[in-house]
Amino acid sequence: MHCEHIATCPDFRHLSSITGIDVDLRYAGPHNFVRRDLYGALDCAWLHRLAAEGVERAVDWLDAHARGHRLRVLDALRPHRVQVLLWDHLDGTGLRDYVADPARGSIHSFGMALDVTLVDAHGRELDMGSGFDEMSERSHPRLEADHLSTGVLTPVHLRHRELLRRAMAAGGFNAIEHEWWHFDMLDREHVRRHFIRVE
């Protein structure tokens, strides 16, 4: 299915239908590692309905356990054609581990993954110790204990990241090892086999 036709598919929900979140899609502007707008006229503020329901559960968890904090969605649906652009941009850089190979497909392209951070009651993003899309080991959740012991990350950074992970886990999302901001809904291979990829 092409992104231009997504509004006709009942399996997808627009981010505007989810209350209690902020939306700042970084690939719809220059604030990303490619440093240009990759979405253009495409409306990519969508998620599969299962992922959207998970975001609602995460919002409810934050409301109950960290009142005043909100999820800020940095990326949601990412059409396959944009995934190809990201993959090609990293050709020869040694950084392709941070981007799913289009030959297999990104879970973003099924509307079943999203990139998120947290903002406080004043709309300020919590300091996570590395930036969104920062392709360095500082971004790796699996290395957080080492980074804490060496001073690369602080206890505050880890508390912020853990709060985000707990909220997303309450929504049914799975974290990954090398990007604190990325969360998947359901098993990746199951999604690739059974869900609609948006081109």
N, C-alpha and C positions, 0 to 999 in steps of 0.2 A: 504494500500500500504506500502511496506517495504522501508525503507530509501535507501537501496542499489539500488532500481530501480527508484529513484525519477527523475533522469536525463531523463528518458523516458516519463515523464508526462509534457505536455505543460502548465499545470496550475501553474508550479513552475519556479522561476527564480533564478539563482545563484547570490550570493552577488557580485561576480566579474563583473556582468553586470550592476551594479549601480555605476555610476561615482560620485566622490566627497565624499565618505565615507571612514572611516578607519574600519578595522575589527580586532577584538581581542576576539575570542570566548573563554570565560573563562572556559567552561566545556570541552574544548579540551586541557586542561592543568591542572596544580595543583592549579591555583589561583581562587579557589571557595570554598564554605563552606564544601564540601566533601574532598577537598584537594588532589584530584587525577583526572586524565584524564578519563572522562566518555564517550567520543566519540570514542576514539581509532582510528580505520581505517575508521570510518564512516565520510562521508563528510556531515556536517550539516550546511554548509554555503548557505542555501537556504531560500527563502520566497515564499509564494503564490504570484502570479503575482499582485494581488490587493494590497497586503502589500508592495511589491517592488515598485509599482507605487506611493504609499503613501510616501515611503522613498524618492523617487525622488522629490516629491512636497516639502517635508521638507527640502531637500538640497537646492532647489531653494529659499525657504523662507529665509534660513540662508544666502544664497549668497546675497539676497536683503537687509536684515535687520541686519545682524551681520557678515559682510564679514570677512573672516579669520578663522571663527569657522567652525568646521566639526563635523558631527555625528560619533561617534565610536560605532559600533555594538558589544555588549558584549555577546549576545545570540540571535539566530533567530529560525530556525527550531530545535525543540527538540523532537526526536523520543519518542513515547509512552514508549518504553522499558526503556529509560533513566529517564523519569518522574517517573516510578515505583521505580527506584533506589533512586531518591531523596526523595520520599515519605517514603520509607523504612528506609533511613538513619535518618530521623527525628522522627522515632517511639519512643514515650516515652519522647520526649524533650519538649513538649508543644509548639513547633514552627511550627506545620504543617499548620497554617494559611498562612504561606508564600509560600506554595507549593500547587498547585491544586491537589485535590484528583484524582488519576488515574481512579477511578471508573466513574468520570464525564468527565475527560479529560482536559488537559491543552490546552489553545489556541495556545501555542507554537507548539504543536504537529500537528496543522493544517497549520503551516507556517503563521499564522495570528496574531502573537504577536512577539514583540522583546524587548530586553533589550538594552538600549542605554545610552550613556553619551555624553558630549561635550568635544572637545579638542580645544585649541587655535591655533594660527598660527604657533606655535613652536611644536605642537603635544603633549602639556601637557594637561592632563585631568583637567577640571575645578573642583574646590573643591565644592562638593555638601553637605558637612557637615556630611555625613556618606558614608561608602564604598558601592560598589556594593555587593548585597547579605547580607548586614548587617541587621541581624534580630533583630532590636531594634526600639523603637518608634522614634528615630531620623530620621529614613528613611520614616516616614509616612507623606505624603503631607497634610493630614487632620489635623495634629497637628502642622503645621508650625507656625501659629500665636502664639500658646502657647510657642513653643520652642524659638521663637524670643523674647518674653517678658521675658523669664527666662534666656536668654543668651546661651541656648543649641545650637541654630543656630544663625548665624549673618546675617545682611542684604545682605552681599555678597553671602552667601550660597543661600539665597532665590532668589536673582537676577539670579544666575546661573540656579537654578531649573526652574524658570519661563521662562527663555530663552529657555530651553529645551522643556518645555511643550508647549510654543507658536509655536515652530518649528514643533513639532509632531502634534499639533492640526491643523496646516496648511496643514499637510499631510493627515489629516482625521483620526488620531488615538485618542483613548480615554485613558486618564490616569486612574490610580487606586488609592485607598486611602492609601495604606500602603507600596508602593514601588515607590520611585521617578523615578526609571530607567525603569519601565515596562509600555508598551503601547500596547493596543489591537486595531486591525482593525475590525470594525463592532461589533455588539452585540454578546456576548459570546454564548448565547443559540442558536442564529441563526447560528453561525459558527458550533457549535456541531451538529446541525441537518442537515446542508446542504453542509458541506465541507468534504474533504477527510482527514482522520486522518492518519498520517504517523507512522508506527510501528517501 
